[in-house]
Amino acid sequence: MRNFKIFLWIFIVFLIQTVILARAHIFGAAASAVMAYVVCVMILEDEFKNAVTISIICAAAMGALGGRSFVALTLFYVYSSIIVFALRKKPVYMGNFTKALLWTFALSAISEIIFFATDTMSLNTAMLLNNALPTAVINTVLAALIYPILKKTMYKEEKKKTLLIT
């Protein structure tokens, strides 16, 4: 059942990404529901193998559909998800929802800056204000929407049953 839920989530996220978000550029932002989904999974998933498998599937599909360099986009998604998975428990005092938002914002901004800089071999403040910042904000909003739904549907804690012996 869990594998079906993972497949269904990935299918829905890519459907939203390709049908709705690929054509909509809000304030110059190229929103990525896949980035938000991958970060949320990395924060919520307990097993490294499952987290990396989901990340690789999303990275390869996004690399194929992203319109950017397949290798660069795939590597960015995989490496960033491994970093998020490794650092998801730190700092301890911060909740997972906040961590998901902060990681999504940071990784979205970094990816836009890197891809712009490698495409044009330059970096300017207009790109930061008109592209990287709006993309990071939109992706953070997407993560704020995805995280609670993902937590409720896939990562809800099972109530522990106690066996009473009389």
C-alpha positions as CSV (number, residue, x, y, z in Angstrom):
1,M,0.0,0.0,0.0
2,R,2.8,2.4,0.8
3,N,4.5,1.9,-2.6
4,F,1.2,2.7,-4.3
5,K,0.9,5.9,-2.2
6,I,4.4,6.9,-3.2
7,F,3.6,6.3,-6.9
8,L,0.4,8.2,-6.6
9,W,2.0,11.2,-5.0
10,I,4.8,11.3,-7.6
11,F,2.2,11.0,-10.4
12,I,0.0,13.8,-8.9
13,V,3.0,16.1,-8.3
14,F,4.2,15.6,-11.9
15,L,0.7,16.1,-13.3
16,I,0.4,19.4,-11.5
17,Q,4.0,20.4,-12.5
18,T,3.5,19.6,-16.2
19,V,-0.2,20.7,-16.7
20,I,-0.5,23.7,-14.4
21,L,2.9,25.0,-13.3
22,A,4.9,24.5,-16.5
23,R,2.8,27.2,-18.3
24,A,2.2,29.5,-15.3
25,H,5.0,32.0,-14.6
26,I,3.9,33.9,-11.5
27,F,5.8,37.1,-11.0
28,G,8.6,35.7,-13.3
29,A,8.9,32.6,-11.2
30,A,9.2,29.1,-12.7
31,A,7.5,27.2,-9.8
32,S,8.5,23.7,-9.0
33,A,6.1,21.5,-7.1
34,V,8.6,18.7,-7.6
35,M,11.3,20.6,-5.6
36,A,8.8,21.3,-2.8
37,Y,7.7,17.6,-2.8
38,V,11.2,16.3,-2.7
39,V,12.2,18.5,0.2
40,C,9.0,17.6,2.2
41,V,9.7,13.9,1.6
42,M,13.3,14.3,2.8
43,I,12.1,15.9,6.0
44,L,9.4,13.3,6.7
45,E,11.0,10.1,5.5
46,D,12.8,8.0,8.1
47,E,14.6,5.5,5.8
48,F,17.5,6.8,3.7
49,K,17.0,4.2,1.0
50,N,13.3,5.2,0.4
51,A,14.2,8.9,0.6
52,V,17.0,8.6,-2.0
53,T,14.9,6.4,-4.3
54,I,12.1,8.9,-4.3
55,S,14.6,11.7,-4.9
56,I,16.2,9.9,-7.8
57,I,12.9,9.1,-9.5
58,C,11.8,12.8,-9.1
59,A,15.2,14.1,-10.2
60,A,15.4,12.0,-13.3
61,A,11.8,12.8,-14.3
62,M,12.4,16.5,-13.6
63,G,15.6,16.5,-15.5
64,A,13.8,15.0,-18.5
65,L,10.9,17.5,-18.3
66,G,12.7,20.5,-16.8
67,G,13.9,22.1,-20.0
68,R,17.4,22.5,-18.4
69,S,20.5,20.4,-18.5
70,F,19.4,16.8,-17.6
71,V,22.6,15.9,-15.8
72,A,22.9,19.2,-13.9
73,L,19.3,19.3,-12.8
74,T,19.3,15.6,-11.8
75,L,22.5,16.0,-9.8
76,F,21.3,19.1,-8.1
77,Y,18.1,17.4,-7.0
78,V,19.9,14.2,-5.8
79,Y,22.7,16.0,-3.9
80,S,20.4,18.6,-2.3
81,S,18.0,15.9,-1.2
82,I,20.9,13.9,0.4
83,I,22.0,17.1,2.2
84,V,18.5,17.8,3.4
85,F,18.0,14.2,4.6
86,A,21.3,14.3,6.5
87,L,20.6,17.6,8.2
88,R,16.8,17.2,8.7
89,K,17.2,16.6,12.5
90,K,19.2,19.9,13.1
91,P,18.4,22.2,14.7
92,V,16.4,20.2,17.2
93,Y,14.4,23.1,18.5
94,M,12.9,23.9,15.0
95,G,9.8,22.0,13.8
96,N,9.8,19.9,10.6
97,F,7.3,22.2,8.9
98,T,9.6,25.2,9.4
99,K,12.6,23.2,8.2
100,A,10.7,22.1,5.1
101,L,9.9,25.7,4.3
102,L,13.4,27.0,4.9
103,W,15.0,24.2,2.9
104,T,12.6,24.7,0.0
105,F,13.3,28.5,0.0
106,A,17.1,28.1,0.1
107,L,17.3,25.3,-2.4
108,S,15.0,27.0,-4.9
109,A,16.9,30.2,-4.7
110,I,20.3,28.4,-5.0
111,S,19.1,26.4,-8.0
112,E,17.9,29.5,-9.9
113,I,21.1,31.3,-9.2
114,I,23.3,28.4,-10.3
115,F,21.3,27.7,-13.5
116,F,21.2,31.4,-14.4
117,A,24.9,31.9,-13.7
118,T,25.8,28.8,-15.8
119,D,23.6,29.7,-18.7
120,T,24.6,33.4,-19.0
121,M,28.0,33.3,-17.2
122,S,26.9,36.3,-15.3
123,L,25.0,37.3,-12.2
124,N,23.1,40.4,-11.5
125,T,20.6,41.8,-8.9
126,A,17.8,42.0,-11.5
127,M,17.9,38.3,-11.9
128,L,17.9,37.8,-8.1
129,L,14.9,40.1,-7.6
130,N,12.9,39.1,-10.7
131,N,13.7,35.4,-10.9
132,A,15.4,33.7,-7.9
133,L,13.4,35.4,-5.2
134,P,10.0,34.9,-6.7
135,T,10.8,31.3,-7.5
136,A,11.9,30.6,-4.0
137,V,8.8,32.3,-2.5
138,I,6.4,30.4,-4.8
139,N,8.1,27.0,-4.1
140,T,7.9,27.7,-0.4
141,V,4.2,28.4,-0.7
142,L,3.9,25.1,-2.6
143,A,5.8,23.3,0.2
144,A,3.5,24.9,2.8
145,L,0.6,23.3,0.9
146,I,2.2,19.9,0.2
147,Y,3.7,19.3,3.6
148,P,0.5,18.9,5.7
149,I,-1.2,16.9,3.0
150,L,1.8,14.6,2.6
151,K,2.1,14.2,6.4
152,K,-1.5,13.3,6.7
153,T,-1.7,10.9,3.8
154,M,1.7,9.1,3.9
155,Y,3.5,9.8,7.1
156,K,0.8,9.8,9.7
157,E,1.9,8.1,12.9
158,E,0.1,4.9,13.6
159,K,-1.6,4.8,16.9
160,K,0.2,2.3,19.0
161,K,-2.1,-0.5,20.1
162,T,-1.5,-1.9,23.5
163,L,-2.3,-5.5,24.3
164,L,-4.0,-6.0,27.6
165,I,-3.5,-9.3,29.1
166,T,-5.9,-10.2,31.9
